[in-house]
Amino acid sequence: MSASVEVYSTEGIPPGAVPERTLRAEPKGVARPGTTTNHSRRSLPGSGPGRDFDTSQSMMEVALMTVARTVRRVCTVALAVMSLTLITTVTAHAAPSYGEENTATSVRGPQPPDAICESVGLPTSRFAGGCFKRYGDEWWVTQNALYGEKVYVDWENYLLAPGPFFGGSHWELYRTGRCYLNTLSEFAWGVCNKDYYEHSSTNFYGLKGSQLRWRVCVQGWSCSSWTSRYNDQ
């Protein structure tokens, strides 16, 4: 389609009022001679003056937004995997348990040389003893010619847990129990085999730290003082 051209005549107009040339209106979209057209910039609809849209800049922004979304997705997946790993590690042992009771299996004494022992004395040279063997998590219980009294080891397991303040930690009671001696023969021994978190392993609460506290008791009489140790092999 040819561009329309309007021609203006100078006939009847005093000399000098307009240039001595024919006035022509350039078609829309056609640049005047000696001028250039900027094809790299265009205006967005409704953007108004001074808000030209740079096509190359737009492509760069889209690329950066795509990269940002990809990074967010990768980080989300990584966090999910880490959380699943932590949950799997933490829940390898059972949830907190209180009041566990076991009857010791009869064994020949004496106690292992690396066991840590406590004892309680009774009248007429009688006594009861309780020991913890860290390698294997074993409780050893013994007595000396008691007269029907129950002998047992009271034990408590504490784990290092987060809190109560941000970045802090505290010892949380995790398990408790008793190991009963099941025989009345003189110098008899009994063993209860347990399984506790090691002090150097990641525990139920996601931190590293495990300790045991125990005492030996003769029911109806008395108990020894409490003894505590980190549960290291």
C-alpha positions in Angstrom: 0.0 0.0 0.0 1.5 3.4 -1.0 1.8 6.1 1.5 -0.6 9.1 1.1 0.9 12.4 0.3 -0.7 15.8 0.9 0.6 18.7 -1.2 0.3 22.3 0.0 0.5 25.2 -2.5 2.0 28.6 -1.8 -0.3 30.4 -4.3 -2.0 33.4 -2.7 0.3 33.5 0.3 2.6 36.6 0.6 6.2 36.0 -0.2 8.4 35.1 2.8 5.5 33.7 4.8 6.6 30.1 4.0 9.7 28.6 2.4 9.6 28.6 -1.4 9.1 24.8 -1.4 6.4 22.4 -1.5 5.4 21.2 2.0 4.9 17.4 2.3 3.8 15.3 5.3 5.9 12.2 5.7 4.0 8.9 6.0 3.8 7.5 9.5 6.5 5.1 10.3 8.9 6.5 7.7 12.0 8.2 9.0 13.0 11.5 7.7 16.2 11.7 5.7 19.2 12.0 7.9 17.5 10.5 11.0 17.8 7.0 12.5 15.3 4.7 14.1 16.2 2.9 17.4 15.0 -0.6 17.0 16.5 -1.9 20.2 14.1 -0.1 22.5 10.3 -0.1 22.5 7.7 1.3 24.8 5.5 -1.0 26.9 1.8 -0.4 26.6 0.8 2.1 29.2 4.4 2.6 30.4 4.5 6.3 29.5 7.4 8.6 28.8 10.7 7.8 30.4 9.9 4.1 30.9 11.2 2.5 27.8 11.6 -1.3 28.0 15.0 -2.7 27.0 14.6 -6.0 25.3 18.2 -7.3 26.0 17.8 -6.2 29.7 14.5 -8.1 29.9 16.0 -11.3 28.6 18.8 -11.0 31.2 16.3 -10.5 34.0 14.3 -13.6 32.9 17.5 -15.6 32.8 18.4 -14.5 36.4 14.9 -15.3 37.7 15.1 -18.8 36.1 18.5 -19.4 37.8 17.2 -18.2 41.1 14.2 -20.5 40.9 16.5 -23.4 40.1 18.8 -22.7 43.0 15.7 -22.5 45.4 14.5 -25.9 44.2 17.9 -27.5 44.6 18.2 -26.0 48.1 14.8 -27.3 49.0 15.6 -30.8 47.9 19.0 -30.7 49.7 17.3 -29.7 53.0 14.7 -32.4 52.6 17.4 -35.0 52.1 19.3 -33.7 55.2 16.2 -33.8 57.3 15.4 -37.3 56.3 18.9 -38.4 57.1 18.8 -36.8 60.5 15.4 -38.3 61.3 16.6 -41.8 60.2 19.8 -41.4 62.4 18.0 -40.0 65.4 15.2 -42.6 65.4 17.6 -45.5 65.2 16.8 -46.1 69.0 13.4 -46.2 70.6 11.6 -43.2 72.0 12.1 -42.3 75.7 11.3 -45.1 78.1 10.8 -45.1 81.9 10.5 -47.9 84.4 12.1 -50.7 82.4 12.5 -53.9 84.5 14.7 -56.9 83.8 15.6 -60.0 85.7 19.3 -60.7 85.5 20.6 -63.8 83.9 22.7 -66.0 86.3 26.4 -66.1 85.5 29.6 -67.1 87.2 31.5 -64.3 89.0 33.4 -62.3 89.6 32.5 -59.1 87.8 34.7 -58.1 84.8 37.8 -56.1 85.7 36.7 -53.0 83.7 33.3 -52.8 85.5 32.5 -49.8 87.7 31.0 -51.0 91.0 29.0 -49.7 94.0 28.0 -51.7 97.1 25.7 -51.3 100.1 26.5 -52.9 103.5 23.9 -54.6 105.7 24.1 -55.9 109.3 25.9 -59.2 110.0 28.5 -58.6 107.3 26.0 -58.9 104.5 26.3 -56.8 101.4 25.0 -56.3 97.9 26.9 -55.0 94.9 26.0 -53.5 91.5 28.4 -52.8 88.6 28.2 -51.3 85.1 30.4 -52.6 82.3 30.5 -49.9 79.6 31.8 -52.2 76.8 28.6 -54.1 76.1 26.3 -52.0 78.3 25.9 -54.7 81.0 24.6 -54.4 84.6 26.2 -56.9 87.0 24.4 -57.6 90.3 25.5 -59.7 93.3 24.7 -60.4 97.0 26.2 -62.2 100.0 23.8 -64.6 101.7 20.8 -62.3 102.0 17.6 -63.6 103.5 15.1 -63.3 100.8 15.5 -59.6 100.2 15.4 -58.4 96.6 18.7 -56.9 95.2 18.6 -54.7 92.2 20.4 -51.9 90.4 18.5 -48.7 89.8 19.8 -46.9 86.6 19.1 -43.7 84.7 20.2 -42.7 81.2 20.6 -39.0 80.4 21.1 -37.6 76.9 22.4 -34.2 75.9 19.4 -32.3 74.3 19.0 -28.8 72.8 17.8 -25.8 74.9 16.3 -24.5 77.0 17.9 -21.3 75.5 18.8 -20.8 71.8 22.1 -22.5 71.1 22.3 -24.1 74.6 21.9 -27.7 75.7 21.0 -29.6 78.8 20.9 -33.2 80.1 17.5 -34.8 79.5 16.3 -37.9 81.3 15.8 -40.4 78.5 15.4 -43.9 80.1 15.1 -45.4 83.6 15.0 -49.0 84.8 16.0 -51.8 87.2 18.0 -54.9 87.0 16.9 -57.5 89.6 19.1 -60.3 90.9 17.3 -63.6 90.4 19.2 -66.0 92.8 19.8 -66.3 96.5 22.9 -68.5 96.4 26.0 -67.1 98.0 28.2 -64.8 95.8 25.8 -65.4 92.9 26.0 -62.9 90.0 23.4 -61.9 87.5 23.7 -59.8 84.3 21.2 -57.6 82.5 22.3 -56.7 78.9 21.1 -53.3 77.7 21.8 -51.0 74.7 22.5 -47.3 75.3 23.7 -44.4 73.1 27.4 -43.9 73.2 28.6 -40.6 74.5 30.3 -39.9 71.1 27.4 -40.9 68.9 24.5 -38.7 67.7 21.6 -39.4 70.2 17.8 -39.3 70.0 17.8 -35.5 70.4 20.3 -34.9 67.6 23.3 -34.1 69.8 26.3 -36.1 71.1 26.3 -37.0 74.7 25.1 -39.9 76.9 25.7 -40.6 80.6 24.5 -43.2 83.1 23.7 -42.8 86.8 23.1 -45.8 89.0 23.0 -47.2 92.5 22.5 -50.7 94.1 19.7 -51.3 96.5 18.4 -54.0 98.8 14.7 -53.7 98.9 13.4 -52.8 102.4 16.9 -51.8 103.6 18.9 -49.2 101.9 20.7 -48.2 98.7 24.2 -47.1 97.9 25.1 -43.6 96.8 24.5 -42.6 93.1 27.4 -43.0 90.7 27.6 -41.3 87.2 29.7 -42.0 84.1 29.7 -41.0 80.5 28.9 -44.1 78.4 32.1 -44.4 76.5 33.5 -47.8 75.4 
